[in-house]
């Protein structure tokens, strides 16, 4: 089913396109298309493969994703074909996949979370179909719940490791951001980012953006409905990314408190950021300059992640939100890793 929703104007401006003239990020009259609405609980992690196919996760929370017999759905990865507009299952069970990215050689990198998931990072060779565990333990302990992924042009993979739900014991002492080097070495590089969620390397390779979305819960499925949430840092943060792959805190670009904050994010070729913001009073995709200035706003239902297409779809932004997949055509092309 394909439906449409008119864009909401940028706050305080009459129209997202007319307010910016020829340099508008969102074209005047652009519409948000709903491409898929068959998710179970929460779609996430949309990413474009080298051939333009869009892959995204369908996270099936165990406390609500049960059939009449009580069997728990095991998570899915879907694929959407922009040419046929058909969406089909790529992988099920998914290991409770969340973030998805493709490296420069076209391998699929998947962050598998907790709640009966793998709690690891998996690389899938899309030519052979074979998968490999590239991060399963750190210092002999399982990860909390790998969430989102970004990759730099040297082939280093960065991923966030918070915990939002799941019955599994928490073994890591912190919620952190890790780096996987091409030789397989794993390093914990950021421990001061609050509850790290979305991660994104800038096109110039000098900045690692890290989102903190601290909802105050380690296991949302175990919290009474009326229990108050002691929320922590809700922010978009910038870290200096050093040549050796280490990261140094630079500044908080946007602080969303007291509202709910950001989730996933991506960048265009100019370095502008497209951030999925879960603020219930103004949910949608916020577009920022590299310094954190809001440039545009796309109204959606509460979103989880974003990613640009490729080829003819290079200026198409795909959005996961609720149980659905959306897209909107923009005036900016997305940044993708150069192919090797």
C-alpha positions in Angstrom: 0.0 0.0 0.0 1.3 3.4 -1.0 0.0 6.5 0.7 1.2 10.1 1.0 1.5 12.8 3.6 2.2 16.5 2.9 5.3 17.9 4.5 5.0 20.1 7.6 6.7 23.5 7.2 9.9 24.3 9.0 9.0 25.8 12.4 8.4 29.5 12.1 8.7 29.5 8.3 5.9 29.4 5.7 7.4 26.6 3.7 10.5 24.5 3.8 11.4 25.1 0.2 10.3 28.7 -0.3 12.1 29.7 2.8 15.4 28.6 1.4 15.0 29.5 -2.3 17.1 27.7 -4.8 19.2 26.0 -2.0 16.1 24.3 -0.5 16.8 20.9 0.9 13.2 19.9 0.7 11.6 20.7 -2.7 8.4 22.7 -2.6 5.5 20.3 -2.7 7.5 17.2 -1.8 5.5 14.4 -0.4 6.3 11.6 2.1 5.4 8.2 0.6 4.5 5.3 2.7 6.1 2.3 1.0 5.5 -0.5 3.6 3.4 -0.8 6.7 3.7 -4.5 7.5 6.2 -4.3 10.4 5.5 -6.2 13.6 6.5 -3.6 16.3 9.3 -1.3 15.1 11.1 -0.8 11.8 14.7 0.4 12.0 18.1 0.6 10.4 17.3 1.4 6.7 20.3 1.2 4.4 20.9 1.1 0.7 22.9 -1.8 -0.9 25.2 -1.0 -3.8 22.5 -2.1 -6.3 20.0 0.3 -4.7 17.9 -2.2 -2.8 16.8 -0.9 0.6 17.2 -3.2 3.6 15.7 -2.5 7.0 15.1 -4.2 10.3 11.8 -5.2 11.9 12.4 -5.4 15.6 10.0 -7.8 17.3 9.9 -7.0 21.1 9.4 -10.3 22.8 6.9 -9.1 25.3 4.4 -8.0 22.6 5.3 -10.0 19.5 3.6 -13.3 20.2 1.2 -15.4 18.2 -1.9 -17.1 19.6 0.2 -20.0 20.8 2.6 -17.7 22.7 5.4 -18.2 20.2 7.7 -15.1 19.9 8.5 -13.7 16.5 12.3 -13.8 16.0 12.9 -10.5 14.2 13.2 -9.9 10.5 15.2 -8.1 7.9 13.1 -6.8 4.9 14.3 -5.6 1.5 12.5 -3.1 -0.6 13.0 -2.9 -4.4 12.7 0.8 -5.5 12.0 -0.4 -9.1 9.1 -2.7 -8.4 8.0 -1.2 -5.0 7.8 -4.7 -3.6 9.0 -5.6 -0.1 10.0 -9.1 0.8 11.7 -10.9 3.7 15.5 -11.1 3.3 16.3 -12.8 6.6 14.3 -14.3 9.4 15.3 -14.8 12.2 17.4 -11.7 12.1 19.2 -12.1 15.4 17.1 -9.1 16.5 18.9 -6.9 13.9 18.8 -3.1 14.5 21.3 -0.9 12.6 22.4 -2.0 9.1 25.2 -0.6 6.9 27.0 -1.6 3.8 30.8 -1.4 3.6 32.9 -0.3 0.6 32.9 -3.8 -0.8 29.2 -4.2 -0.6 29.1 -6.5 2.5 26.1 -6.0 4.8 27.1 -5.2 8.4 24.3 -5.8 10.9 24.1 -4.9 14.6 22.2 -7.6 16.4 20.6 -6.6 19.7 19.4 -8.2 22.9 15.9 -9.6 23.7 16.7 -13.1 22.3 19.1 -11.6 19.8 22.7 -12.2 18.9 24.2 -9.2 20.8 27.0 -9.0 18.2 28.0 -7.6 14.8 27.6 -9.7 11.7 29.1 -9.3 8.2 27.3 -10.9 5.3 28.9 -11.5 2.0 26.1 -10.5 -0.4 27.6 -12.5 -3.2 27.8 -15.8 -1.4 25.3 -15.3 1.4 27.8 -16.4 4.0 27.8 -14.5 7.3 30.7 -13.9 9.8 30.8 -12.7 13.4 33.0 -9.7 13.4 32.3 -8.6 17.0 30.9 -11.0 19.6 32.8 -10.3 22.8 34.8 -7.5 24.3 37.2 -8.4 27.1 35.5 -11.8 27.3 32.0 -10.3 27.9 28.9 -10.2 25.7 27.9 -6.8 24.4 24.8 -5.0 25.9 22.8 -4.7 22.7 24.6 -3.4 19.6 22.4 -0.7 18.1 23.7 1.5 15.2 26.7 1.4 12.8 28.8 3.7 10.8 31.9 3.0 8.7 34.8 5.3 7.7 36.8 5.3 4.5 39.6 3.4 6.0 37.2 0.5 6.5 36.9 0.9 10.3 33.5 0.1 11.7 32.0 2.1 14.7 29.0 0.9 16.6 27.0 1.9 19.7 26.2 -0.5 22.5 23.3 0.7 24.8 20.6 -1.4 26.3 16.9 -0.6 26.1 15.3 -4.0 26.7 16.0 -7.7 27.0 16.1 -10.3 29.7 19.8 -11.1 29.2 22.3 -10.2 32.0 24.3 -7.0 31.4 27.9 -7.9 31.2 29.6 -4.7 30.0 30.4 -2.1 32.7 29.4 0.8 30.4 27.2 1.8 27.5 29.8 2.7 24.9 30.9 3.2 21.3 33.3 0.7 19.9 35.6 0.5 16.8 36.4 -2.6 14.8 39.6 -2.3 12.8 40.1 -4.0 9.4 42.3 -6.6 11.1 39.5 -7.5 13.5 40.8 -5.6 16.6 38.0 -4.2 18.7 38.5 -1.0 20.8 36.2 0.8 23.2 36.6 4.4 22.1 33.8 6.4 23.8 32.3 6.1 27.3 31.1 9.6 27.9 28.3 9.9 25.3 25.4 9.2 27.7 23.3 6.3 26.3 24.8 6.1 22.8 22.4 5.3 19.9 22.8 6.7 16.4 26.4 7.1 15.1 27.6 8.7 11.8 31.0 9.6 10.4 31.1 12.9 8.5 31.9 12.9 4.8 35.3 14.6 5.5 36.1 11.9 8.0 36.9 14.4 10.7 33.8 14.1 12.9 32.1 11.2 14.6 28.5 12.2 15.5 27.0 10.3 18.4 23.4 10.5 19.5 22.5 10.0 23.2 18.9 8.8 23.8 18.8 8.0 27.5 15.2 7.0 28.2 16.1 6.0 31.8 15.3 2.3 31.3 17.5 -0.7 30.9 14.5 -3.0 30.3 11.4 -1.2 29.1 9.4 -4.5 29.1 9.8 -4.8 32.8 8.8 -1.3 33.7 5.3 -0.7 35.1 3.2 1.5 32.8 2.9 4.2 35.5 6.5 4.2 36.5 8.2 7.6 36.0 11.2 7.6 33.7 14.3 9.3 34.9 15.6 10.4 31.6 19.2 11.3 31.0 21.0 13.0 28.2 19.0 13.5 25.0 21.5 15.1 22.6 23.3 15.2 19.3 27.0 15.3 20.0 30.1 15.8 17.9 33.5 14.1 18.5 36.7 14.8 16.8 37.7 11.7 14.9 41.4 11.2 15.0 43.5 9.6 12.2 44.1 6.6 14.4 40.3 6.1 14.9 40.2 7.4 18.4 37.6 10.0 19.3 37.7 13.1 21.5 34.5 15.0 22.7 34.1 18.3 20.9 30.6 19.6 21.9 26.9 19.0 22.2 25.4 20.3 19.0 21.7 20.0 20.0 20.2 19.3 23.5 16.6 18.1 23.2 15.8 18.0 26.9 13.2 17.8 28.4 11.7 16.1 25.3 12.7 12.7 23.9 15.7 13.0 21.7 17.2 11.6 18.5 17.7 8.1 17.3 19.4 7.2 13.9 21.0 9.7 11.6 22.9 10.0 8.2 24.6 12.7 6.2 24.4 14.2 2.7 27.5 14.9 0.5 27.7 18.4 1.9 27.9 17.1 5.5 24.4 18.1 6.6 22.9 15.7 9.1 19.5 14.1 8.8 18.4 13.1 12.3 15.4 11.0 13.3 14.0 12.8 16.4 11.5 11.1 18.7 10.1 14.2 20.3 6.3 13.5 20.6 5.5 17.2 20.4 7.4 17.5 17.1 8.4 14.1 15.7 10.2 13.9 12.4 13.5 14.3 10.5 15.5 17.3 11.5 18.1 18.5 9.0 21.1 20.2 10.6 24.3 21.9 9.4 27.5 20.3 10.6 27.4 22.9 13.4 23.9 22.0 14.6 21.9 24.7 12.9 18.4 23.5 11.9 18.0 23.8 8.1 14.8 21.9 7.5 12.2 19.7 9.1 10.2 16.8 7.7 7.2 15.8 9.8 6.7 12.0 10.3 5.2 9.7 12.8 7.8 9.0 15.5 10.9 7.9 13.5 13.7 5.6 14.2 16.3 5.9 11.4 17.1 7.3 8.0 19.3 6.5 5.0 19.8 7.7 1.4 19.3 5.7 -1.7 21.8 5.2 -4.5 22.1 5.8 -8.2 18.9 7.4 -9.5 17.7 7.4 -5.8 20.8 9.2 -4.5 18.6 12.2 -3.4 15.8 10.0 -2.0 15.7 9.8 1.8 14.3 6.6 3.3 12.8 6.7 6.7 11.8 4.0 9.2 9.1 5.0 11.6 6.5 3.0 13.6 5.9 -0.2 11.7 6.6 1.4 8.3 9.1 2.4 5.6 8.8 5.9 4.0 10.7 7.9 1.4 10.9 11.5 0.3 12.8 13.0 -2.6 15.1 15.9 -1.7 17.5 18.3 -3.4 20.6 16.9 -1.7 22.4 13.6 -2.5 23.3 11.3 0.3 26.9 10.5 1.3 27.9 6.9 0.6 31.3 5.2 1.1 33.4 5.1 -2.0 33.3 1.6 -3.5 36.4 -0.6 -3.5 
